[in-house]
Amino acid sequence: MKTDVLWMKPRVASRALAALLLAAASLGLLLLAFCSALWAEDRGVIATVNGRPITEAEFQQALWESAGARVLVEMIDETIIGAAAAQAGITASPDMVRMRQESLLAQAGGESGLQALLAAAGFTPERLREQVRLGLLLDGIVQDEMAIPEAEVDKYYHDHADRYRRGPQVRGRMILTATQDNAQALYEALQAGGDFAGLAKELSSDPATAPQNGDMGWFERQDYATALSDVAFRLQKGELSKPFEGPDGWYLIKVEDTRPSGSRPLAEVREEIVSTLKFKRLPQAREQWLIGRRKQVQVTVTDPDVRATAERLLQLAPPPGTLP
């Protein structure tokens, strides 16, 4: 089964990893060969400044020296992350990309702030979108591979015990009708032995609970409107309310069970805690993961200046998906 970023475990065998590294290296060499071909062939003057011609070969060389290393590292990152995500069945949907872009927009202080950052870094909106997509894939890979020891989960649960306390709860069912007369007729039918669940499914107009046979689940007082909670928390287990008016019409509530305040058990909140701990570790973990994979890539760059820049970027360039 594939997931959108969360979280299928990747099974990247050593043979697959070797193929990945070879592909990344080949990509770098292909880029170098392409640029070398451009340099070798002078296709003529593309501009003249105060009578001095600028040839296409000169222009291509300047582009390579100024941006070639950065583009090469981005292409290596795309190869590494894309292959690992494909192995794990991890994808980043357009909606996820859009939401992450909105988050970056907020971090930048609005549209004008974001545009200023993009302009200063030479980023186009399309390039930012692709970097965001890769960043989401990287997050999925790293979180999937990240293991949180059970002892840490247990410690976090006890250290944050107040967070997992709950108040008194009720398990109930409801029926919502448009008029008091309808509610009264249903009340009389229930008093005569009618099946609350069946009537709720067939006749309740509440879109959330009617498909569930009126089931409201376990809820605390603040989970529903005051008019509903006040009635539900006055009833005893097995008791049926009289018709009463609420926010959207006339209601009947039957309480099926109650339980006092207490702590949510660890088993109930374990996945929530694991997600919290993974999120806290994510910035450092994603950087460590990518730098580790970059170190395994063998790329030969003949230009010494570009080679030095590329080697530095492979150690220091931030992972994709962050503001430039």
N, C-alpha and C positions, 0 to 999 in steps of 0.2 A: 504494500500500500504506500502510495506517495503522500507526502505531506507538504504544506506550505511552510517551509522553514522549520517548524517544530514537528517532530524530532525523530526521525528514523535513524537507527544506528548504522553508520557506514562500515562496510567491510572492504577496506582497500588493501588488497594483498600486495606483497612485495613486487610481484610482476606488474601489477597495475601501476604501482608507484614508479617503477622504473620506466614504464611507458610514458607516464605523465612527465617525468623529468626530461626524457628524450624529446617529447613534443615541445616542451618549453624551450629547450636548448635549440631545437630546430627552428622554432619560431624566431628566436633572436638572430640566428645565423641568416635566416631568410631575409629578415629586415635589413641586416647589414649588407647582404649581397645586393638587395634592391637599391639601397642608398648608394652603394659603390658604383652601380651601373649608371645611376643618374649623374654622379660626379664625373665619371669617365667620359660621358658624352656631353659636350657643350652645345646646348641647343640654341644658343644665340643670346642676344641682349634682351632682357626683359624690362629694363628701366635705364634711364639716363639721368644723372644728377650733376648739374652744372657742367655738362659735357662729358662727364665720366660715365662710361657704360658699366652696368651691373649685369653679368651674365647669369643665366639660369643655374649653371654649375656653381657659381659663387653663392647664389641665393640658397641652393639646396645644402651646400656645405655649412652655411651660417645657421640654417634651420637645424641641421643635425647636431652641430656643436652646442646650440642653445637649448634644444628641447629633446634631442634624440635619446639621451639617457633616461629622462623622465618617462617618455613614451615607451621605451623598451621595458622599463620596470613595470609600468601599468599593464603592458601586454603579458609579461611573465605572470603577474598577479592574476590576471583574467584566466590564463591557462590553468594555473594551479587551482584556483578556487572553483572554476567551472568544472574541471574534471572530478574534484572531490565531491562537489555537490551532486553531480550526475551519478556517481557511485552510490551516494547515500539516498538518492531519490528526493532530494531537497530542492524546492523551487521557491521563487519569490513572485507572487502574483502582482498584477498591476495595482490592485488596491493597496497591497502592502507597501509597494514603492511609493505610491501617492501619500500614504500616511506618514512614512518616514520623511519624505520631502517636506510635508507640512511641519513636522517636528523640527527639521533643520531651519525652516523659515522662521519659526518661533525663536530658535536659538540665536538667529542672526538679527533679531529685533525687527522683523518685518521685511517686506519685499525690497525696499530700497537698500537695506543693510545687506541682504543676501546678494542682490545684484552687484553691489560694490565689492563684496568678497569674491564673487565669480570673476568680475572684470580684473581685479588685481591679480588673481591666480591664472588668468587666461582660460577659465572654464566656460564652456557653453552650457546652456540648459540641458542639451542632449547628453553631453559628457557627464554632467552631474547626475542625471537620471541613471546612466549606466553604472556610475560609481556607487550610487545608492543601492541598485540591484545587487551588485557584487557584494556590498557590505551586508545586505540581508542574508545572502547565501553564506557568507563567512560566519555570521552570527549563528546560523543554523548548524553549520558544521561543528563549530567550537562548542556550542552548548550540548550538542549530541554526544560529543566525545568527552565532555567534562564529567568527571565522577565526583559526587559529593559523599564523603564517608557518613555512614549512619550515625556515628558518634557526634558529628557536627550538626546533623539534623536534630538529634535529641537535645543537644546543648542549646541550640537556637530556640527550640520549643520551650524549654524550661526558662531560658533567659528572658523570653518574651511572653510569659504566661498570661499576662493581662490582655494581650492581643487576641488570645484564643478563648477568652471567657465569653459566655453567652448568658442572656437573661432567660426568664421562663419562656417556654415555647408551647404552641398549640399545633396539633395536626387536625385540619378540618377540611370540609367541603362546602362549596357555596353554589347557590342558584341565583342568577340575576334575571329579573323580569322588568318589563317596561312600566307596569301599572301595579297599584296596590291590589286590585281585584285579582289579577293573575297570581300574585304572590300568595294571596289568601287561599285561592283555589288549590295551589300546590301544597300549601301548609296543611290543608284539610286532607288531601290525598296522602301525604306523608304520615299524618296522624293515624290514618286508617291502615297503615302498613305498606305504603308505597316505597319503592326502591329509590333512595336519594340519588345514588350514582347514575342509575338509568334515566331518571327524570332530568338530572343535570345535563347529561350528554345530549338528550333530545330537545330540551326546552330552554336551557339557560342561554342567555345572550352574551355572557362574558367570554370574549375570544381567547383568553389565556387559560381558563380552567375548564370550560365546557368540553373541549376535546379530551381532557383527562378525567372525564366523569365528575367534574366539579372539584377535583383534588387541588387543594391550596398548598399541599406539602407542609412541612414543619416551618413555622414562622414565629418571629418575635413581634412584640407589640408595634414596633416602628416600621415593620415591613409592609403594613397595609394602612390605608386611610384610617383616621381615628374612629370614624363612625363604624367601620367593620371591626377593628381591633377591640374596641370597647365592648362590643357584643360578644365576640369570640372569647375573650379572656374572662367574661363573667359566667360562661357556660361550664358545666361539668362534663366529664367524659361521657359520651353517648347522648348528650342532650341536644335538642333541636331548638333553634331560636324561633320566635314569632316573626312574622314579616316586619321588616324595618326599612326605612328609607336611607339610602346612601348616596355617594357621589354620582352614580350613573343610573339610578333607578331604585327598584325595590328588591331586597335581598332576603334569602334564607341561608342560615349557616348551621351546619351540624358539626359538633366537635367529636372527633374520633379518638383522640388521645391528648394527654398533656404531659409535660415533664418540667421539673424545676430548673432553676438556673444552675450552671456548672461550667466545666471546661469542655471544649471540643476535643475529642480524643486525637492523639497523635496520628493514628491511622487515617483520620478524616482530613487532616491538614498537611500531611507529609508532602504531597506533590506541590502544594502551595509554598511550603518552606524551601523545598529543593529549587523551585523556580526563582525564589527570592535570592537564595545564595548564589545561584548561577548568574543571575543578573548583576549582582555586586562584583563578581569576579570577571565579568565579560570583557571590559575594556583591556585589562592586562592580558587575559587569556587569548583574545583574538590577535593581539600584537605578537605574543610569543609564538602562537601557532604559525602565523604567516612568515615571520622572520625565520623560524626553523625550516619551513619548506623552501624559502628562498635560498637558504644556504646549501640546499641539495641540488640546485640548478647550476649546470655548467654552461656558461655563455662566454664566448671568445669575442672580445671587442678590440679591433686593431688600433683604433685611435686612442692614444694614451690619455688624453684629457677626458674624452667621453668615457673611457674605461674607468678612470678614477671616480668620476661622478656616479656612474652606474653602480660601482661597488659600494660607494657611500650610501646611495639611495636604497640599495638592497638591505642595508643594515638599519637605516633610519627612517625611510619613507613610511608614513602612517598607513594603516590599512584603509581600504576603500570604504566609503560610506560616511565619512566625517566631513565637516566643513573644511574647505581648502584654507 
